[in-house]
Amino acid sequence: MVITAGHLPHIVALIAGILILIMPRLLNYIVAIYLIFVGLVGMGLLRWLHL
């Protein structure tokens, strides 16, 4: 299996879901980090990760 940038959101979602199941207190932090990351990518500040 070759992992490309197109797989990144799915991998992040899988890891976040597992972490939330293990430690539900992380939910706020995981959601906040994800939203910041998506916002930065959307604004073009992380151009190399633009999907």
C-alpha distance matrix in Angstrom:
0.0 3.8 6.4 9.6 13.1 12.8 10.8 13.5 16.1 14.2 13.2 16.8 18.2 16.6 17.8 21.2 21.6 21.2 23.6 26.1 26.2 26.9 29.3 30.7 32.7 29.7 29.5 31.8 30.1 26.6 27.9 30.0 27.3 24.9 27.8 28.8 25.3 25.0 28.6 28.0 25.0 27.1 30.1 28.2 28.9 25.2 24.6 21.5 19.7 21.3 18.9
3.8 0.0 3.8 6.4 10.1 10.5 9.2 11.6 14.8 13.7 12.7 16.0 17.9 17.0 17.9 21.0 22.1 22.0 24.0 26.4 27.1 27.8 29.8 31.0 32.8 29.5 29.2 31.2 29.3 25.8 26.9 28.7 25.8 23.4 26.1 26.8 23.1 22.9 26.3 25.4 22.3 24.5 27.2 25.1 25.8 22.1 21.3 18.1 16.6 18.2 16.1
6.4 3.8 0.0 3.8 7.0 7.9 6.1 8.0 11.3 10.7 9.5 12.5 14.7 14.2 14.9 17.8 19.2 19.4 21.0 23.4 24.5 25.2 26.9 28.0 29.5 26.2 25.8 27.6 25.6 22.2 23.3 24.9 22.0 19.7 22.4 23.0 19.4 19.2 22.6 21.8 18.8 21.2 23.9 21.9 22.5 18.8 18.4 15.3 13.4 15.2 13.3
9.6 6.4 3.8 0.0 3.8 5.3 5.5 7.0 10.4 10.8 10.5 12.8 15.1 15.5 16.4 18.6 20.3 21.1 22.5 24.5 26.0 27.0 28.3 29.0 30.3 26.8 26.2 27.5 25.5 22.2 22.8 24.1 21.2 18.7 21.0 21.4 17.6 17.1 20.3 19.3 16.1 18.2 20.9 18.7 19.6 16.1 15.1 12.2 10.4 11.8 10.0
13.1 10.1 7.0 3.8 0.0 3.8 5.4 5.3 8.2 9.9 10.1 11.3 13.7 15.0 15.7 17.3 19.3 20.7 21.6 23.3 25.3 26.4 27.2 27.6 28.6 25.0 24.2 25.1 23.1 19.9 20.2 21.2 18.4 15.8 17.7 18.0 14.3 13.6 16.6 15.6 12.3 14.5 17.1 15.1 16.1 12.7 11.8 9.4 7.0 8.2 6.5
12.8 10.5 7.9 5.3 3.8 0.0 3.8 5.6 7.1 8.2 9.6 11.3 12.7 14.0 15.7 17.0 18.4 20.1 21.6 22.9 24.6 26.2 27.2 27.3 28.6 25.3 23.9 25.1 23.7 20.2 20.1 21.5 19.2 16.1 17.8 18.8 15.4 13.9 17.1 16.9 13.5 14.8 18.0 16.5 18.1 15.0 14.1 12.3 9.6 9.5 6.4
10.8 9.2 6.1 5.5 5.4 3.8 0.0 3.8 5.8 5.5 6.2 8.7 10.2 10.8 12.4 14.3 15.5 16.8 18.5 20.1 21.5 22.9 24.3 24.6 26.2 22.9 21.8 23.5 22.0 18.4 18.7 20.6 18.2 15.3 17.6 18.8 15.5 14.5 18.1 18.1 15.1 16.8 20.1 18.8 19.9 16.6 16.4 14.4 11.3 12.1 9.4
13.5 11.6 8.0 7.0 5.3 5.6 3.8 0.0 3.8 5.5 5.2 6.1 8.5 9.9 10.6 12.1 14.1 15.5 16.5 18.1 20.0 21.2 22.1 22.5 23.6 20.1 19.2 20.5 18.8 15.3 15.8 17.3 14.7 12.0 14.5 15.4 12.0 11.6 15.2 15.0 12.3 14.5 17.6 16.5 17.0 13.7 14.2 12.4 9.0 10.4 8.7
16.1 14.8 11.3 10.4 8.2 7.1 5.8 3.8 0.0 3.8 5.5 5.1 6.1 8.6 10.0 10.4 12.0 14.3 15.3 16.2 18.2 20.0 20.6 20.4 21.7 18.4 16.8 18.1 16.9 13.3 13.1 15.1 13.1 9.8 12.0 13.7 10.8 9.6 13.4 14.1 11.8 13.3 16.7 16.4 17.2 14.5 15.3 14.3 10.5 11.0 9.0
14.2 13.7 10.7 10.8 9.9 8.2 5.5 5.5 3.8 0.0 3.8 5.5 5.1 6.1 8.7 9.8 10.4 12.4 14.3 15.2 16.6 18.5 19.8 19.7 21.6 18.6 17.1 19.1 18.2 14.4 14.6 17.2 15.4 12.3 14.8 16.9 14.2 13.2 17.0 17.9 15.6 16.9 20.4 20.1 21.0 18.1 18.8 17.5 13.8 14.4 12.0
13.2 12.7 9.5 10.5 10.1 9.6 6.2 5.2 5.5 3.8 0.0 3.8 5.4 5.1 6.2 8.5 9.9 10.8 12.3 14.2 15.5 16.7 18.1 18.8 20.5 17.3 16.6 18.7 17.3 13.6 14.7 17.0 14.8 12.3 15.5 17.0 14.1 14.1 17.9 18.2 16.3 18.3 21.5 20.9 21.1 17.9 19.0 17.2 13.8 15.3 13.5
16.8 16.0 12.5 12.8 11.3 11.3 8.7 6.1 5.1 5.5 3.8 0.0 3.8 5.5 5.2 6.0 8.5 10.0 10.5 12.1 14.2 15.4 16.0 16.4 17.6 14.2 13.5 15.2 13.6 10.0 11.1 13.3 11.0 8.6 12.0 13.5 11.0 11.4 15.0 15.5 14.2 16.3 19.3 19.1 18.9 16.1 17.8 16.6 13.0 14.6 13.4
18.2 17.9 14.7 15.1 13.7 12.7 10.2 8.5 6.1 5.1 5.4 3.8 0.0 3.8 5.5 5.1 6.0 8.6 9.9 10.4 12.2 14.2 15.0 14.7 16.5 13.6 12.0 14.2 13.6 9.8 10.2 13.2 12.0 9.2 12.1 14.5 12.7 12.3 15.9 17.2 16.0 17.3 20.6 21.0 21.2 18.7 20.3 19.5 15.7 16.6 14.9
16.6 17.0 14.2 15.5 15.0 14.0 10.8 9.9 8.6 6.1 5.1 5.5 3.8 0.0 3.8 5.5 5.1 6.3 8.7 10.0 10.8 12.5 14.2 14.6 16.9 14.3 13.3 16.2 15.5 11.8 13.0 16.1 14.7 12.5 15.6 17.8 15.9 15.9 19.5 20.6 19.2 20.9 24.1 24.2 24.3 21.5 23.0 21.7 18.1 19.3 17.5
17.8 17.9 14.9 16.4 15.7 15.7 12.4 10.6 10.0 8.7 6.2 5.2 5.5 3.8 0.0 3.8 5.5 5.2 6.2 8.6 10.0 10.7 12.0 13.1 14.9 12.0 12.0 14.7 13.3 10.0 12.2 14.8 13.0 11.6 15.2 16.8 15.0 15.9 19.3 19.9 19.1 21.2 24.1 24.1 23.5 20.8 22.7 21.3 17.9 19.7 18.6
21.2 21.0 17.8 18.6 17.3 17.0 14.3 12.1 10.4 9.8 8.5 6.0 5.1 5.5 3.8 0.0 3.8 5.5 5.1 6.1 8.6 9.9 10.2 10.4 12.0 9.0 8.3 11.0 10.1 6.6 8.6 11.5 10.4 9.1 12.5 14.5 13.4 14.2 17.3 18.5 18.1 19.9 22.7 23.2 22.7 20.4 22.7 21.8 18.3 19.8 18.9
21.6 22.1 19.2 20.3 19.3 18.4 15.5 14.1 12.0 10.4 9.9 8.5 6.0 5.1 5.5 3.8 0.0 3.8 5.5 5.1 6.2 8.7 9.9 9.6 12.3 10.2 9.0 12.4 12.5 9.3 10.5 14.0 13.6 12.0 14.9 17.4 16.5 16.8 20.0 21.5 21.0 22.4 25.4 26.1 25.9 23.6 25.7 24.8 21.2 22.3 20.9
21.2 22.0 19.4 21.1 20.7 20.1 16.8 15.5 14.3 12.4 10.8 10.0 8.6 6.3 5.2 5.5 3.8 0.0 3.8 5.5 5.1 6.3 8.6 9.7 12.5 10.6 10.7 14.2 13.9 11.1 13.3 16.4 15.6 14.6 17.8 19.9 18.8 19.6 22.8 23.9 23.4 25.2 28.1 28.5 28.0 25.5 27.6 26.3 22.9 24.5 23.1
23.6 24.0 21.0 22.5 21.6 21.6 18.5 16.5 15.3 14.3 12.3 10.5 9.9 8.7 6.2 5.1 5.5 3.8 0.0 3.8 5.4 5.1 5.9 7.5 9.5 7.3 8.3 11.6 10.8 8.7 11.5 14.1 13.3 13.2 16.5 18.1 17.5 18.8 21.7 22.7 22.7 24.7 27.2 27.7 26.8 24.5 27.1 26.0 22.7 24.6 23.8
26.1 26.4 23.4 24.5 23.3 22.9 20.1 18.1 16.2 15.2 14.2 12.1 10.4 10.0 8.6 6.1 5.1 5.5 3.8 0.0 3.8 5.4 5.1 4.7 7.3 6.0 5.7 9.5 10.0 8.1 10.1 13.1 13.3 13.1 15.7 17.9 17.9 18.8 21.4 22.9 23.2 24.7 27.2 28.3 27.5 25.6 28.2 27.6 24.2 25.5 24.6
26.2 27.1 24.5 26.0 25.3 24.6 21.5 20.0 18.2 16.6 15.5 14.2 12.2 10.8 10.0 8.6 6.2 5.1 5.4 3.8 0.0 3.8 5.7 5.9 9.5 9.3 9.2 13.0 13.7 11.9 13.7 16.8 17.1 16.6 19.2 21.6 21.3 22.1 24.9 26.4 26.5 27.9 30.6 31.5 31.0 28.9 31.3 30.4 26.9 28.3 27.0
26.9 27.8 25.2 27.0 26.4 26.2 22.9 21.2 20.0 18.5 16.7 15.4 14.2 12.5 10.7 9.9 8.7 6.3 5.1 5.4 3.8 0.0 3.8 6.4 9.1 9.0 10.4 13.8 13.9 12.7 15.2 17.8 17.7 17.9 20.8 22.6 22.3 23.6 26.3 27.5 27.7 29.5 32.0 32.7 31.7 29.5 32.1 31.1 27.8 29.6 28.7
29.3 29.8 26.9 28.3 27.2 27.2 24.3 22.1 20.6 19.8 18.1 16.0 15.0 14.2 12.0 10.2 9.9 8.6 5.9 5.1 5.7 3.8 0.0 3.8 5.4 5.8 7.9 11.0 11.2 10.8 13.4 15.5 15.8 16.6 19.2 20.8 21.0 22.6 24.9 26.1 26.8 28.5 30.7 31.7 30.5 28.7 31.6 30.9 27.7 29.4 28.9
30.7 31.0 28.0 29.0 27.6 27.3 24.6 22.5 20.4 19.7 18.8 16.4 14.7 14.6 13.1 10.4 9.6 9.7 7.5 4.7 5.9 6.4 3.8 0.0 3.8 5.3 5.6 8.7 10.2 10.0 11.6 14.0 15.1 15.7 17.7 19.7 20.5 21.6 23.6 25.3 26.2 27.4 29.7 31.1 30.1 28.6 31.5 31.2 27.8 29.1 28.5
32.7 32.8 29.5 30.3 28.6 28.6 26.2 23.6 21.7 21.6 20.5 17.6 16.5 16.9 14.9 12.0 12.3 12.5 9.5 7.3 9.5 9.1 5.4 3.8 0.0 3.8 5.5 7.0 8.2 9.5 11.2 12.6 14.0 15.4 17.1 18.5 19.8 21.3 22.9 24.4 25.8 27.1 28.9 30.5 29.1 28.0 31.1 31.0 27.9 29.3 29.2
29.7 29.5 26.2 26.8 25.0 25.3 22.9 20.1 18.4 18.6 17.3 14.2 13.6 14.3 12.0 9.0 10.2 10.6 7.3 6.0 9.3 9.0 5.8 5.3 3.8 0.0 3.8 5.6 5.4 6.0 8.5 10.0 10.6 12.0 14.2 15.5 16.3 18.1 19.9 21.1 22.4 24.0 25.8 27.1 25.7 24.3 27.5 27.3 24.2 25.7 25.7
29.5 29.2 25.8 26.2 24.2 23.9 21.8 19.2 16.8 17.1 16.6 13.5 12.0 13.3 12.0 8.3 9.0 10.7 8.3 5.7 9.2 10.4 7.9 5.6 5.5 3.8 0.0 3.8 5.5 5.2 6.1 8.5 10.0 10.5 12.1 14.2 15.3 16.3 18.1 20.0 21.1 22.1 24.2 25.8 24.9 23.7 26.6 26.8 23.5 24.5 24.1
31.8 31.2 27.6 27.5 25.1 25.1 23.5 20.5 18.1 19.1 18.7 15.2 14.2 16.2 14.7 11.0 12.4 14.2 11.6 9.5 13.0 13.8 11.0 8.7 7.0 5.6 3.8 0.0 3.8 5.6 5.3 6.1 8.6 10.0 10.7 12.3 14.2 15.4 16.4 18.4 20.0 20.9 22.5 24.5 23.4 22.7 25.8 26.4 23.3 24.2 24.3
30.1 29.3 25.6 25.5 23.1 23.7 22.0 18.8 16.9 18.2 17.3 13.6 13.6 15.5 13.3 10.1 12.5 13.9 10.8 10.0 13.7 13.9 11.2 10.2 8.2 5.4 5.5 3.8 0.0 3.8 5.5 5.1 6.0 8.4 9.9 10.5 12.0 14.1 15.2 16.4 18.2 19.7 21.1 22.6 21.1 20.2 23.5 23.9 21.0 22.3 22.8
26.6 25.8 22.2 22.2 19.9 20.2 18.4 15.3 13.3 14.4 13.6 10.0 9.8 11.8 10.0 6.6 9.3 11.1 8.7 8.1 11.9 12.7 10.8 10.0 9.5 6.0 5.2 5.6 3.8 0.0 3.8 5.5 5.3 6.0 8.6 10.0 10.5 12.1 14.1 15.4 16.4 18.0 20.0 21.2 20.1 18.7 21.7 21.8 18.6 19.9 20.0
27.9 26.9 23.3 22.8 20.2 20.1 18.7 15.8 13.1 14.6 14.7 11.1 10.2 13.0 12.2 8.6 10.5 13.3 11.5 10.1 13.7 15.2 13.4 11.6 11.2 8.5 6.1 5.3 5.5 3.8 0.0 3.8 5.6 5.1 6.1 8.6 9.8 10.5 12.1 14.2 15.3 16.1 18.2 20.0 19.3 18.4 21.2 21.8 18.5 19.1 19.1
30.0 28.7 24.9 24.1 21.2 21.5 20.6 17.3 15.1 17.2 17.0 13.3 13.2 16.1 14.8 11.5 14.0 16.4 14.1 13.1 16.8 17.8 15.5 14.0 12.6 10.0 8.5 6.1 5.1 5.5 3.8 0.0 3.8 5.4 5.2 6.2 8.5 10.0 10.6 12.3 14.3 15.2 16.5 18.5 17.4 17.0 20.1 21.1 18.2 18.9 19.6
27.3 25.8 22.0 21.2 18.4 19.2 18.2 14.7 13.1 15.4 14.8 11.0 12.0 14.7 13.0 10.4 13.6 15.6 13.3 13.3 17.1 17.7 15.8 15.1 14.0 10.6 10.0 8.6 6.0 5.3 5.6 3.8 0.0 3.8 5.5 5.2 6.1 8.6 9.8 10.6 12.3 14.0 15.4 16.7 15.2 14.2 17.5 18.1 15.3 16.5 17.5
24.9 23.4 19.7 18.7 15.8 16.1 15.3 12.0 9.8 12.3 12.3 8.6 9.2 12.5 11.6 9.1 12.0 14.6 13.2 13.1 16.6 17.9 16.6 15.7 15.4 12.0 10.5 10.0 8.4 6.0 5.1 5.4 3.8 0.0 3.8 5.5 5.1 6.1 8.5 9.9 10.6 12.0 14.2 15.4 14.8 13.5 16.2 16.7 13.5 14.2 14.6
27.8 26.1 22.4 21.0 17.7 17.8 17.6 14.5 12.0 14.8 15.5 12.0 12.1 15.6 15.2 12.5 14.9 17.8 16.5 15.7 19.2 20.8 19.2 17.7 17.1 14.2 12.1 10.7 9.9 8.6 6.1 5.2 5.5 3.8 0.0 3.8 5.4 5.1 6.0 8.6 9.9 10.3 12.1 14.2 13.9 13.5 16.2 17.5 14.5 14.4 15.0
28.8 26.8 23.0 21.4 18.0 18.8 18.8 15.4 13.7 16.9 17.0 13.5 14.5 17.8 16.8 14.5 17.4 19.9 18.1 17.9 21.6 22.6 20.8 19.7 18.5 15.5 14.2 12.3 10.5 10.0 8.6 6.2 5.2 5.5 3.8 0.0 3.8 5.5 5.1 6.2 8.6 9.7 10.6 12.4 11.2 11.2 14.4 15.9 13.5 13.9 15.4
25.3 23.1 19.4 17.6 14.3 15.4 15.5 12.0 10.8 14.2 14.1 11.0 12.7 15.9 15.0 13.4 16.5 18.8 17.5 17.9 21.3 22.3 21.0 20.5 19.8 16.3 15.3 14.2 12.0 10.5 9.8 8.5 6.1 5.1 5.4 3.8 0.0 3.8 5.4 5.2 6.2 8.5 10.0 10.8 9.8 8.6 11.6 12.6 9.9 10.7 12.3
25.0 22.9 19.2 17.1 13.6 13.9 14.5 11.6 9.6 13.2 14.1 11.4 12.3 15.9 15.9 14.2 16.8 19.6 18.8 18.8 22.1 23.6 22.6 21.6 21.3 18.1 16.3 15.4 14.1 12.1 10.5 10.0 8.6 6.1 5.1 5.5 3.8 0.0 3.8 5.5 5.1 5.9 8.6 9.9 10.2 9.4 11.4 12.9 9.8 9.3 10.2
28.6 26.3 22.6 20.3 16.6 17.1 18.1 15.2 13.4 17.0 17.9 15.0 15.9 19.5 19.3 17.3 20.0 22.8 21.7 21.4 24.9 26.3 24.9 23.6 22.9 19.9 18.1 16.4 15.2 14.1 12.1 10.6 9.8 8.5 6.0 5.1 5.4 3.8 0.0 3.8 5.5 5.0 6.1 8.6 8.8 9.5 11.6 14.0 11.7 10.8 12.4
28.0 25.4 21.8 19.3 15.6 16.9 18.1 15.0 14.1 17.9 18.2 15.5 17.2 20.6 19.9 18.5 21.5 23.9 22.7 22.9 26.4 27.5 26.1 25.3 24.4 21.1 20.0 18.4 16.4 15.4 14.2 12.3 10.6 9.9 8.6 6.2 5.2 5.5 3.8 0.0 3.8 5.4 5.2 6.3 5.3 6.1 8.8 11.2 9.7 9.4 12.0
25.0 22.3 18.8 16.1 12.3 13.5 15.1 12.3 11.8 15.6 16.3 14.2 16.0 19.2 19.1 18.1 21.0 23.4 22.7 23.2 26.5 27.7 26.8 26.2 25.8 22.4 21.1 20.0 18.2 16.4 15.3 14.3 12.3 10.6 9.9 8.6 6.2 5.1 5.5 3.8 0.0 3.8 5.5 5.1 5.9 5.0 6.4 8.6 6.6 5.7 8.3
27.1 24.5 21.2 18.2 14.5 14.8 16.8 14.5 13.3 16.9 18.3 16.3 17.3 20.9 21.2 19.9 22.4 25.2 24.7 24.7 27.9 29.5 28.5 27.4 27.1 24.0 22.1 20.9 19.7 18.0 16.1 15.2 14.0 12.0 10.3 9.7 8.5 5.9 5.0 5.4 3.8 0.0 3.8 5.4 7.6 8.2 8.6 11.4 9.6 7.3 9.0
30.1 27.2 23.9 20.9 17.1 18.0 20.1 17.6 16.7 20.4 21.5 19.3 20.6 24.1 24.1 22.7 25.4 28.1 27.2 27.2 30.6 32.0 30.7 29.7 28.9 25.8 24.2 22.5 21.1 20.0 18.2 16.5 15.4 14.2 12.1 10.6 10.0 8.6 6.1 5.2 5.5 3.8 0.0 3.8 5.6 7.9 8.5 12.0 11.3 9.3 12.0
28.2 25.1 21.9 18.7 15.1 16.5 18.8 16.5 16.4 20.1 20.9 19.1 21.0 24.2 24.1 23.2 26.1 28.5 27.7 28.3 31.5 32.7 31.7 31.1 30.5 27.1 25.8 24.5 22.6 21.2 20.0 18.5 16.7 15.4 14.2 12.4 10.8 9.9 8.6 6.3 5.1 5.4 3.8 0.0 3.8 5.4 4.9 8.6 8.8 7.1 10.5
28.9 25.8 22.5 19.6 16.1 18.1 19.9 17.0 17.2 21.0 21.1 18.9 21.2 24.3 23.5 22.7 25.9 28.0 26.8 27.5 31.0 31.7 30.5 30.1 29.1 25.7 24.9 23.4 21.1 20.1 19.3 17.4 15.2 14.8 13.9 11.2 9.8 10.2 8.8 5.3 5.9 7.6 5.6 3.8 0.0 3.8 5.6 8.7 9.2 9.1 12.7
25.2 22.1 18.8 16.1 12.7 15.0 16.6 13.7 14.5 18.1 17.9 16.1 18.7 21.5 20.8 20.4 23.6 25.5 24.5 25.6 28.9 29.5 28.7 28.6 28.0 24.3 23.7 22.7 20.2 18.7 18.4 17.0 14.2 13.5 13.5 11.2 8.6 9.4 9.5 6.1 5.0 8.2 7.9 5.4 3.8 0.0 3.8 5.6 5.7 6.8 10.3
24.6 21.3 18.4 15.1 11.8 14.1 16.4 14.2 15.3 18.8 19.0 17.8 20.3 23.0 22.7 22.7 25.7 27.6 27.1 28.2 31.3 32.1 31.6 31.5 31.1 27.5 26.6 25.8 23.5 21.7 21.2 20.1 17.5 16.2 16.2 14.4 11.6 11.4 11.6 8.8 6.4 8.6 8.5 4.9 5.6 3.8 0.0 3.8 5.4 5.2 8.9
21.5 18.1 15.3 12.2 9.4 12.3 14.4 12.4 14.3 17.5 17.2 16.6 19.5 21.7 21.3 21.8 24.8 26.3 26.0 27.6 30.4 31.1 30.9 31.2 31.0 27.3 26.8 26.4 23.9 21.8 21.8 21.1 18.1 16.7 17.5 15.9 12.6 12.9 14.0 11.2 8.6 11.4 12.0 8.6 8.7 5.6 3.8 0.0 3.8 5.7 8.7
19.7 16.6 13.4 10.4 7.0 9.6 11.3 9.0 10.5 13.8 13.8 13.0 15.7 18.1 17.9 18.3 21.2 22.9 22.7 24.2 26.9 27.8 27.7 27.8 27.9 24.2 23.5 23.3 21.0 18.6 18.5 18.2 15.3 13.5 14.5 13.5 9.9 9.8 11.7 9.7 6.6 9.6 11.3 8.8 9.2 5.7 5.4 3.8 0.0 3.8 6.1
21.3 18.2 15.2 11.8 8.2 9.5 12.1 10.4 11.0 14.4 15.3 14.6 16.6 19.3 19.7 19.8 22.3 24.5 24.6 25.5 28.3 29.6 29.4 29.1 29.3 25.7 24.5 24.2 22.3 19.9 19.1 18.9 16.5 14.2 14.4 13.9 10.7 9.3 10.8 9.4 5.7 7.3 9.3 7.1 9.1 6.8 5.2 5.7 3.8 0.0 3.8
18.9 16.1 13.3 10.0 6.5 6.4 9.4 8.7 9.0 12.0 13.5 13.4 14.9 17.5 18.6 18.9 20.9 23.1 23.8 24.6 27.0 28.7 28.9 28.5 29.2 25.7 24.1 24.3 22.8 20.0 19.1 19.6 17.5 14.6 15.0 15.4 12.3 10.2 12.4 12.0 8.3 9.0 12.0 10.5 12.7 10.3 8.9 8.7 6.1 3.8 0.0
